[in-house]
Amino acid sequence: MTENTDQLLDTITRVVPALLTALEAFDQVQANLHPPQLPELMNFLQPFADTLQAEHDYFSNVEFPADARHIREVIGQANGYCLRACDSLSQAAASAGSDFGAVMRAMRAHARAQEYIYGLAGPLSPVSQYFLEPAAREDHELIRALAAPQGAMKTGIISAGNDRSERGGFSVYVPENLLPQQPAPVVMVLHGGTGHGADFLWSWLREARTRGFILVAPTSIGETWSINEEDVDLQHLLRVLRFVQQEWSVDSGRIMLAGMSDGATFSLIAGLNANSPFTHLAPFSGVLHPELALLDRLQYARNKPIYLVHGTRDWMFPVEIALMAEQQLNAAGASLTYRQIEGLSHQFARREIPALMDWFRATEAH
């Protein structure tokens, strides 16, 4: 092994753990995000950002051979986006949480950092472990299976018209170890207002890889979902679902539609329909649109498995809105699970996904 190779390996084994630790710390901040608490959260995050900056500076001065420049590019981009996420969050903290645009930029940069480093999940087991649920990170058989896809079936992340500059496309994640003949559950996830499916995908990918479900993250045609013109985005979702069903073997009894904020509101609009293909619904921090009751659409909630999540500190849609939705859905005969998260702001409750997926597996659609 040459001195240059030793230095290259040393560089990778220094910078990648620093990156993954910073990404994990950002996950913790995101889970606890509440505008008044941003300065405190930034104090927690800053040491991880400082460590990553130091390792990135060292990494940037190491010469990579020609056949390893792709690795340098991937790690460098991931580092850059993670540092950008931390910088944007620092700007938001300096504004005492009033600069919501900086918060959104931080979230988008965090997603891009994950997107880049995921490209090394196959050859680098620490990266693969980061993209698994914590309880599965020592499952070396699973890690090996994910690193060695079977057969010619398309797996991994596939996108169509879903660059960040585009609207109305979608991204799909198919677990690399999924067998062609194995019908898989599908989870379609709808981003919040002004969001993008290519970003929201990363909030769910860890569970999809661990549990073996097909993850679908469409992007709304407009800046948000067509809540007042339902058919525009509903037809878009149905087209995407048909594509997935044509390309892969799907368990038609396990097709969940989930969403955050405006995406949650639209998941109820799209799911409470006659002959809806969505067997389970999971709205996070959204609203049960009043027109569903006015148009007698709550009849379609009868026996429908619905997992409703809301935070007690939601500043956009106060928790009382969720409590009213709980009453209406129960009165309509829904098979409802209501999860009220103490202290959660208007923020995606990512920590709730494992419990949601346990419920999804155990709850039969009628």
Summary of the structure (lengths in Angstrom):
residues: 366
radius of gyration: 21.0
end to end distance: 61.6
largest distance: 73.4
contacts: 1231
relative contact order: 0.09
helix: 55%
strand: 14%
